[in-house]
Amino acid sequence: MGGATAPVNIALGALVGSYLLGDDKSWATVPVTAYNVGVAVGALVSNAIMRRIGRRAGFMVGSLVGICGLSGAGLAITAGSFVLFSLALLFNGIAGGFVQQYRFAAADRGTAEYKPKAISLIMIGGVAAAIIGPQLVIHTSGIMAPIPFAGAFYCAITLFVLSFFVLSLLSPSNRDEEAANARLGSGRSIAEIIAQPRFMVAVFCGTSAYALMSYLMTGAPLAMVHHGHSVEDSTLGIQWHVLAMFAPSFVTGHLIARFGKEMIVTVGMLILVACAIVGLSGSELAHFWGMLILLGIGWNFGFIAATAMVTDTYRPEEKNKAQGANDFFLFGSVALASFLSGQTLNAFGWEFLNWMVFPIVTMALCALAWLWVNSRRLS
């Protein structure tokens, strides 16, 4: 339910931004950027809150933030305020930062061998999110005509309301386990955790996969409309993309267990290259939808496997610091990518966005190769 709000913000953020702006459309993706900045901030805020009140209560607070943000987005559209709409999406992003912690909550309660599967199982919820979010956009965006889009944000409030009550059923943290971790102390400093080669490479690869996904996905709806495709076509493209992001989760954990985390990250990066090639091949609807599907699959492999790599790098008492740092770097880069997407699309066109995949993927693959050489040398 919480994850289903993300497609609403992403599919409509740039379109609403374009609607609320005047002639200069280069700032249209700022609301999506604000959303991603919010996710980065939410990564730190959520971990700080959950350290004090536990994960169940913390997640419920995140749902309340989402209810406020979605209400604010609807009001901002009605008032015709681009600034207020961007601010509302910032709060929606903070709520999304709480949602992103679900995967770590599952991984931390499992064995080392089960962590990748636990992460994958949580990510399967995105399959439902991929259907619910875009369909909500398609069927509710016009219910407040002549004001477009506001209805979708008001209706999306019900998703976080449902999420709030479902989260109240979550088992509380094991207090004996938390007390034992407290006795161990706070563990290593954040600088020591970040300095680990495995942590650095895992974060870089996860960030590369997610930032490229955001970069292309943010620009795709605008590019589709620019090339003569309808808003409904662009929204359905996002739906196929989000489905492709999460449907592989049924098998990703098993693939990681069989072939290793680094191998699955590598496969994900190569799929992102294939995505860019399709995107450069033409501007028909099939090209856009095809590249969005490949973009989702590549993100799934790269992001889940990189997240599993991160869980190898911290002790139980260090989890909040390590997870918060990972998601802050991750979603801070994603926010920058979504902002640059609109600027780059406006200045250089859709093809340039696709060409940017190649140098980023090359750096990620080089980082994985460096990690492999470094681990071989140390062993």
Secondary structure, DSSP 8 states (H G I E B T S, - for coil): --TTHHHHHHHHHHHHHHHHS-S-GGGTTHHHHHHHHHHHHHHHHHHHHHHHH-HHHHHHHHHHHHHHHHHHHHHHHHHT-HHHHHHHHHHHHHHHHHHHTHHHHHHTTS-TTTHHHHHHHHHTHHHHHHHHHHHHHHHHTTTTTTS-SHHHHHHHHHHHHHHHHHHTTS----HHHHHHHHHH-S-S-HHHHHTSHHHHHHHHHHHHHHHHHHHHHHHHHHHHHHTT--HHHHHHHHHHHHHHHHTTHHHHHHHHHHH-HHHHHHHHHHHHHHHHHHHTS--SHHHHHHHHHHHHHHHHHHHHHHHHHHTTS--GGGHHHHHHHHHHHHHHHHHHHHHHHHHHHHHH-HHHHHHTHHHHHHHHHHHHHHHHHHHHHH-
